């Protein structure tokens, strides 16, 4: 029987329908970071609250912006390993261009990296980017939002050039949003192009800190300096080793395979030490993306501040892990 089946195998393979869609893309992916290159040398980094779903030769993107939701539907065909061609579906509500475009992609460790050369880029170099690289994380069953953009509470950063991270997070109930950074030495405008902002919280409203009441402030950032890529465990470890070599091992407050906390008073220069304050900078590797949480104690006795900032950093770290499975 086995011998007869082997004789039939070439015929069975020839008779089988060719799969025109990329099976490894099937499912849903959540956008993490986008890098857009323009022909004049400009590079723009962004973090968009979007998902991209693939099913049986169809591709659908869904995004949530301040102005509302945006959905696009496409048909696609596989073009060999790591490449597809796509164009807007006839049934799509989107009335944009219908020309076909090519998307190269790579999947590694639950991350999808896509590269698209937008059609028309050569004809309109000032208006259309020359290349778009996007990083997506596969949406798992534990994601509370499913295959939908996250319901993110966006903080009002005023006129600061700040990009909101798409990482989900809910602060402990004892913390409230904190928006006043003017007196605390954080140059948000300068760091805006290198980081995406998850949120800022405090144990009391900003005005109460001016009265000398003791409390805690937390600033949470997603490090975007590596571009649209996920760090390996070894890369994260190497980054932490570089920081430790710069600031000294005595600045390390806590360290494990996913996190390293540094004493900010050991890190900052003598000219920028924070008066009446103590702080921790917590670097946290979440599935290959680095989150940085600054916990600052203001007008709190030093020993109590050291103990409580560590506890707060651990609470926020656990919250990030829970909200982003």
Secondary structure, 3 states (H helix, E strand, C coil): CHHHHHHHHHHHHHHCCCCCCCHHHCEEEEEEEEEEECCCCCEEEECCCEEEEEECCEEEEEEEECCEEEEEEEEEEECCCCEEEEEECCCCCCCCCCCCEEEEEEEECCEEEEEECCCCCCCCCCCCCCEEEEEEEECCCCCCCCCCCCCCCCCCCCCCCCEECCCCCCCCCCCEECCCCCCCCCCHHHHCCCEEEEEEEECCCHHHHCCCCCEEEEEEEEECCCCCCCCCHHHHHHHHHHHHHHHCHHHEEEECCCEEEEEHHHHCCHHHCCCCEEEEEEEEEECCEEEEEEEEEECCCHHHHHHHHHHHHHHHHHHHHHHCC
